[in-house]
Amino acid sequence: MAKKAKPAGEKPVEALSLKEAKAEHVRLELQIEQHDRRYYQQDKPTISDADYDALRRRYEAIELAFPDLRTLTSLSHKVGAAPSGKFKKVRHAVPMLSLGNAFSAEDVTDFVERVRRFLRLSEKDDLVITAEPKIDGLSCSIRYEQGKLAVAATRGDGAEGEDVTANIRTIKDIPHELKGKGVPDVFEARGEVYMTKEDFLALNKRQEQEGKALYVNPRNTAAGSLRQIDPNMTAQRPLKFFAYTWGEASHPPADTQSESVAMMKRWGLPVNALMVKCRSVEELLAHYRKIESERAKLPYDIDGVVYKVDRLDWQERLGFVSRAPRWAVDAEHAGVFHRD
């Protein structure tokens, strides 16, 4: 992993005057908000994910250098975009937050070292961190009550999402009822709705044969398909789902991240088989390189590898900072892996 180079002609943040920083902060905020609306609400982004990431990093670097510019309404406290208004709103019982990013091997090392310092672990203490591919899809929370699917919502702005329950019920991957031992009375399964590369190509082939416009990529096609007003339209699209975490729950599935994902699978939820447990920075980076080398062969698009501290009690101790957890990070490859 290598750090992304600063765009030519861009003044270094440390060289900005306060007046310049204020002006650029406002400009970047307006740009990012506009791109968020296009990406999250309209499913029609107009810039690459790498360029979007660069805007975000510049914005956050300015706030770091000029702390007074960071307010309660700052984009640094927000994720996604507000619900579009086409659907009924759903308030998330537990916010759906974003992840901090790692763009280099040094960033991954820093993440592990920060976790060890916060938990006061020595180098001899065992620290298990899970690593899993980050599916390039639309984040969704599916609430089960007494084991039965009750409500499903998009992430939206993290606090409120769109009610897509009827549409989610049309996805064959997603069980209408959880089965097995230990299913909580309330359990919100969270994950990504996505479309495989093969299904996307087949869909575009049909579009071409019918003389219709072609879709741009699987992620936006999946997002647009899930957010159809008519559930019958969603039912015609080959959508799939991977569960990888949870929101509100009467009790956690298990004591660790890895065991919890395994438990979700036993309850009938589809999970990604490529998650592994790592015990060192070297293992984390090796798994990243393995996933990156196999990325083109995967049946779905990914935009990173997510690392999470495995023990849930340690996750709770680490807590959150701003809009992201301290116990997880999204390892991206500059120019290749993309937006959260």
Residue, then its C-alpha position, 0 to 999 in steps of 0.5 A: m500500500a502506498k500513500k496517495a500523492k498530493p495533487a499538483g499545484e495544491k498548497p500544503v495544508e500547513a502553508l495555508s493562512l487561517k483565511e485561506a483555510k476557512a475559504e477552502h474548508v467551505r468550498l470542500e464542504l459544499q463539494i463533498e455534500q454535493h457528491d454525497r447526494r449524488y452517490y448516496q441518494q441518486d446512485k449517480p456519482t460524478i467523480s471517482d472514489a479515489d478523487y472523493d477520498a482525496l477531497r475528504r482527506r484534504y477536508e479532514a487535514i484542514e480541520l486537524a490543522f485548524p481545530d476551530l473550523r471543526t464544529l458540531t455540523s462538520l462533515s467529519h461528524k457525518v456519514g453518508a447523506a440524509p434520506s432522499g424523501k422517497f421512502k419513509k424514514v427509519r431512525h437507527a436504534v444504534p447509529m450506522l457509522s463510517l470507518g477510519n481509513a488506512f492508505s499505507a502499511e504504516d497506517v495499518t501499523d499505526f492502527v495496531e499500535r494505537v489499539r495496543r496503547f489504548l488497551r495497555l497491551s504489551e508486545k507479548d499480549d495476544l491481539v487478534i484482529t479480523a480481516e475481511p473484504k469490504i464489499d462494494g455495495l449499499s449498506c443496510s440494516i435488517r431488524y429481526e424481532q422474535g426471529k422474524l424480519a420486521v424492518a429494513a433500512t438503508r444507512g442514510d446519514g447514519a442516524e436515519g435511513e430509508d425504509v426498504t423493508a418490502n424491497i429487502r423481502t424480495i432478496k432470496d439471500i435474506p431469510h425472513e426468519l432466523k432459525g437455530k439456538g440463541v437468536p436474540d429477541v431483537f437483532e439488527a443484522r447489518g451488511e451490504v446489498y450487492m450484485t455479482k459481476e456475472d449478474f451485472l454483465a447479464l443484466n447489461k446484456r439484456q439492457e442492450q438487447e432491449g435497446k435500453a441504456l447500460y448500467v455503469n457498475p454493480r454497486n450503483t446498480a444494486a443501490g438503485s435496484l434496492r431503492q426502487i419505489d416498486p418492490n416488484m422492480t427490485a424483485q427482478r434484479p439479482l441482488k445479494f447480501f452479506a452480513y458482517t456486523w449488527g446494530e441493536a441486539s438483545h444480546p450479542p451473538a458471541d464474545t468475539q467478532s469472528e464467533s459472532v459472524a459464525m453465529m449469524k451464519r448458523w442463524g441463516l444469514p449469508v456471510n463472507a467466507l474470506m474473513v480470517k483472524c490475524r495476530s500481527v501486522e505482518e499477517l494483516l498486510a499479508h492477507y491484504r496482499k492476498i485479497e488484492s491479488e485475487r480481487a479480479k477473480l472475486p465474483y463481486d467488487i470490493d473496495g478495501v479490506v476491513y480490520k476489526v479487533d476481535r474481542l467484543d469487550w475490547q471493542e467496547r473499551l476502545g469505543f468511538v472517536s468522531r464518526a468512526p470506531r477506534w477498534a476498526v479500520d478500512a485498509e484502502h489502496a490509493g486509486v484502487f480501493h475506494r469510498d466507505 
